[in-house]
Amino acid sequence: MLSKLKSGPRVVGVKQTRRALGDGKAAQVFLAEDADPRITQPVEAICAQQGVPVTRVPHMKELGSACGISVGSAVAALLI
C-alpha cells in the first residue's frame, strides 16, 4: 500500500492533508503510529466523519520515505 504513495498523487503533512480532506480529494490517509497523538487524532477524526480509510504506518521515517522525502512524516494522504 505504501508503494502507491511514491507513484500516485499525494500530499504530505498535516496542513496539506487537512486541506485535501476539506476539499474532498483524499482517497486514503496514512498516519504514523509514533507521531504525537495531538497531531494525528484530529486528522483521524475528520477521516472518520468523512468515511476516508486510514492506514497506520509504524514509523514516521517509514512514511516519509514512502512519500519520497528524506525526513519523517506524521500524516500523508493519497489523492483521488
MARTI-775388 format. One line per 4 residues: number of its first residue (from 1); their letters; for each residue x, y, z of C-alpha. Coordinates in pm, whole numbers, plus 50000, padded with zeros to 5 digits. Each point is the difference from the previous one (the first is absolute). Layout:
NUM	a	X:Y:Z; ...
END
This chain:
1	mlsk	50000:50000:50000; 50284:50240:50076; 50133:49953:49648; 49697:50193:49870
5	lksg	50125:50306:50190; 50322:50009:49797; 49836:49989:49660; 49650:50138:50050
9	prvv	49873:50351:50065; 50052:50081:50367; 50038:50267:50262; 50233:49986:50297
13	gvkq	49951:50167:50335; 49713:50096:50225; 49904:50329:49835; 49992:49862:49647
17	trra	49817:49684:50109; 49735:50202:50185; 49958:50220:49694; 49959:49693:49777
21	lgdg	49742:49857:50241; 49813:50329:50005; 49997:50012:49619; 49882:49638:49978
25	kaaq	50315:49897:49812; 50149:49750:50248; 49942:49637:49904; 50203:49850:50286
29	vfla	50192:50143:50294; 50317:49858:50155; 50088:50069:50365; 50330:49922:50171
33	edad	49950:49816:50328; 50305:50160:50163; 49879:50354:49925; 49857:50228:50268
37	prit	49632:49909:50051; 49916:50372:50026; 50094:50020:49632; 49845:49679:49870
41	qpve	49675:49976:50200; 49830:50305:49846; 50081:49871:49651; 49872:49655:50092
45	aica	49676:50156:50130; 49944:50182:49668; 50062:49673:49814; 49740:49825:50216
49	qqgv	49743:50272:49931; 50060:49985:49626; 50042:49623:49969; 50358:50026:49870
53	pvtr	50198:49682:50073; 50300:50034:50233; 50312:49786:49978; 50244:49993:50288
57	vphm	50373:49995:49935; 50235:49902:50285; 50255:50282:49963; 50010:50359:49877
61	kelg	50327:49931:49820; 49837:49713:49809; 49708:50220:49895; 50230:50282:49892
65	sacg	50212:49760:49797; 49690:49857:49832; 49905:50355:49900; 50342:50059:49847
69	isvg	50126:50248:50260; 50312:49971:50212; 49834:50087:50331; 49725:49833:50199
73	sava	49633:50084:49954; 49715:49961:50248; 49723:50020:49740; 49963:49949:49627
77	alli	49709:49953:49763; 49950:49826:49669; 49787:50220:49775; 49712:49908:49774
END
